[in-house]
């Protein structure tokens, strides 16, 4: 079947498009049609020529973006309710608004590439192949959780998918991530590691130390700043003299990306992976936004206005990642609005089912208190009171 | 130079304070007002206290010799008791506010302490009152801003550095150990570090391993550092003020779960002694030494123990470094049995050091081995049930006392 290239006629997202010659309305059989779509904004480079803003994608990919992000969104909203019902306790940091980063990144890489992040990790875990039951069980402290209920919201990991967590005290994950990259180079794996951090943690000294070493040793490390513009209650301009995080690497090149455009994220990560394998570290700054407060204990409205929050979401401003993909799907006639609604309903059901299943998982056994402190069989004594 | 330690010993409502408790370790205490009126169980002892100037008007530093409610007229009908009621985090704030007003060299630095008001509201409103230069919002850079706090203290400023959670201060360990602790010594006494490092620590409600740490065990070996742990609104305010006035670096340990404790504290100004332990419940059978949140588990166990016919003496040691061996020793000489209840982990915790100190000093007075109940040597798990088993529970305290008193 001839692949028809659809080109966007103008920069306006809702502009009319050239229809494929076949004139098909719903393309289940043209799932692999390559579409070239322009990102919302061009990339900005620091000491590097940025990639093209025309991103190749397929209807299948766009639909998967939609359903994956809808699932992540639904999971986070459900976590909000569970927290308020006191089934999730302690700290719970939600990712809604930032889904495009997790989803776009996965589209560009494989499970051999590593990802490490801080505590806003539920969706990253899902993106790496974690399932909802493991996620909800962990959030509720049950045995079926990905850390057997012992880690909690901030400590999700998935070794078989090269997901290295899940860290509570920010900053420390970046040297860890560079260490994973070091091992990848050492073992000649041909893989890269993405070390994610926020605009708050971007001011940690250890980041620059790790970056320096990674640059010296040409490690395949990609530092990704998920800039949602607030470090808990402190806006970026109050914490960073230079909030141009993609430039902070100085001698390390950087790219600024619209982090709410999944296609832009995909393009940037693909570009970064190629670069890092050949040359060493690179920084990506994802310009994104979180709808919830810093965590469930923070309303998120004492340091930002409600207008700002709703302004980012509004469809007319097109920043919401899910709405953007929905519009693309509708504009390219990939699926009708009703199908998308069905996907959202299905996703809701999946989440509800997972929660029900997670609730049935028991709390960890008392003996679990002492397991995995050390690796078994190596002579360490455990003293019981 | 301000000499500090004005100790106002206003007893807690039901605990009369014997007069021999007025000695405060190495601190001087003038008996100028030992004509202290003893009225309704209240005793105020006034020591010499000079206010460090710097142009600050001492906010009517009215030390009164007896704490009878002079303000009764001003109080509402519902408020016929002296003092005012507040929550622990408010008491900390009150102490901080009073010291900042009194002394312009006192400043606060930490993450989200200013405009946000503090993640536990200890600094709420202070930024509006004192401005951005005295209540400083730092980026997330603990190593650096703690170091900067220490550096500014070397010149004479009195910073109060907040770790949003004590665990974050591990990033600043080098600064705290090497600079804070050592500079006075290595400079031959030239530099003083009158810094206060404070923040919430301890096991909370399922906060996860990294946010449930107890740093008192890590810091206790650092020479030159003083450590105190507050546990009630009354001692929180008093210790905060004392820590700020101290010429030594003081680490003030607060606890995540104690911020909302409510208590009625005096209206008049008071400062507590950093080196002093607090007698919570006098008794005869066994000395229970504890601090911070475990005090409440101990008091809960004490209720059960009293019903079973035991008479435990409960001491909140408050001063984690140095230990108030005077108070502790007096107690051991009376009861001959010691139980330590702490939230630190067993290995290398405060209890371990306290045990050694007691053995060294009071071995002859002991009729039984010293028992120490500590948290398990594991990272704090997230699951609620596991987390409960990590820390000492009242039932274990009761069992330990029964074993001791066999």
Interface residues (C-beta under 8 A of the other chain):
Chain A: X89 X90 X91 X138 X141 X142 X147 X149 X150 X151 X152 X153 X154 X155 X167 X168 X169 X170 X171 X200 X201 X203 X204 X205 X206 X231 X232 X233 X234 X238 X239 X240 X302 X303 X363 X364 X366 X368 X369 X370 X373 X383 X385
Chain B: X111 X112 X115 X116 X117 X119 X137 X138 X139 X140 X141 X143 X144 X167 X168 X170 X171 X204 X205 X206 X207 X208 X209 X210 X211 X346 X373 X376 X377 X378 X379 X381 X382 X383 X384 X385 X386 X389 X390 X396
